[in-house]
Amino acid sequence: MSQKKYIIQNNPFIVPTTDGKIIKEHFGNATDRNSQLSIAHMKAPAGWSEPFQTPKFDEFTFIISGKKQFIIDGETVVLEAGQSIKIEKNTRVQYSNPFTEVCEYIAICTPAFSMNLVNRED
């Protein structure tokens, strides 16, 4: 009997948060112990923001709906639905949604997202 060559993810890991953000990791450290790549479906509420960070992973973001603000090495960038961005590892960045609607997006990190690699500032 042959082994399946695919995995359908019907039960993503829901990351516990305290800021109203919804994070569902479909593949990565928390779901399938994959340390090379993580894929997460996110919803950031209006008014949400994170501290600045300098991650040791590349992060790709694709905006599904709403808008998301990035402050990248001091430059402010705003993406809207249908746009995407790659932010290279070891780049100081802050993610936020200072707008009035929820921002829904997909985030892909290589290597996979890990609290040990994100380097958030206090």
N, C-alpha and C positions, 0 to 999 in steps of 0.2 A: 504494500500500500504506500503510495507516495505522500510525502508531507506537503501541506499547503505552502505555496510560495507568496502568500499575502496575509496581512492581518487587517481586519476591520475593527476599528476602535469605536465601540459603542458605550464605553464607560470611562471617559476621561477622568483624570484626577482633578478634583476641585480644590484649588489651593486656598487655604484659609486666609482671609484678609480682614483688616479692621477699618479699611478706608472706603468701603462700598464697591470696590472694583471686583469684577467677576473674572476669575482666571480658570480656564479649563485646559489643562495640559493633555493633549492627545498622545503625544510621544515625547519621551525625554526621561530624565532621571527619576521622576516620581512615578511614572506609569510603567515603563518597560526597561528601566535601568540603562537606557541609552545615554551615554555621556558625550556622544559625538554630535547629536542634533536634538533640539527640542522644538516642538510645534505647539502653540497655545492659541486658543480662541479667547479673546478678551473683550470685556465691556467696561469702559471707564466712565463713571458718572460725571455729570456736569460739575465743574468746580474741583475735580480731583487733581492731585499732583503728588509726585514722589520726590524724595531728596535727589540731589545731584549724585551721579555715580560714574565710575570709570571701569566698565566691565572688561574682563579678559575673554570676551567672545564677540564675534560679529553678530549684529542683530538686524534682521530684515523685518520691516513692518509693512503690512498691506492694509489700507483703510477700507472697510466695508461700508460704513456709514458714519456720519458725523464728521468731526474734525479733531485733530490731535496736534498739540504744540510740542516742539522739540527745541531745546536750547542746546546747541552743539558747539562746544568750544567758544561760547559767548555769542554765537549767531542764532537768532530765532527763526525757526522754519515751521510753517503750518501746512499740514497735509489734509486733503479732503478725500471723500469717497472716490475710489478708483485709483488713487495714487499710492506709490510705495517708495520706500527708502531703505538703503543699507547704511548702517553706521558701523564703522570699523572698530575692532577691539582697541582698547587702550585710549578711547576718545571720551572726554568728559561730556556727559549729557544729562539733561533733566527732561523727563516726560511729564506732560500735564494735559488736562482738558479744561481750560479756563472758559469754555464756551457753555451755551445754555442747553445743549442736547447731549445725550449719551454718545460716546464714540465707540463703535464696534470695530475690532481689527484682529488680524492674525499676526502673531509674532513668531519668528523662526530664529533660533540662536544656534551658532556653531562656534565652539563646542556647545553642548546643551547648557541651558540656564542652570545655574547653581548659586545659592547664597554665598558659597565660598569664592565665586568668581565675579560677583556683581560689584563689589567694592562701593557700597553706598556710603555717602557721607552722613555724619551725625547731624 
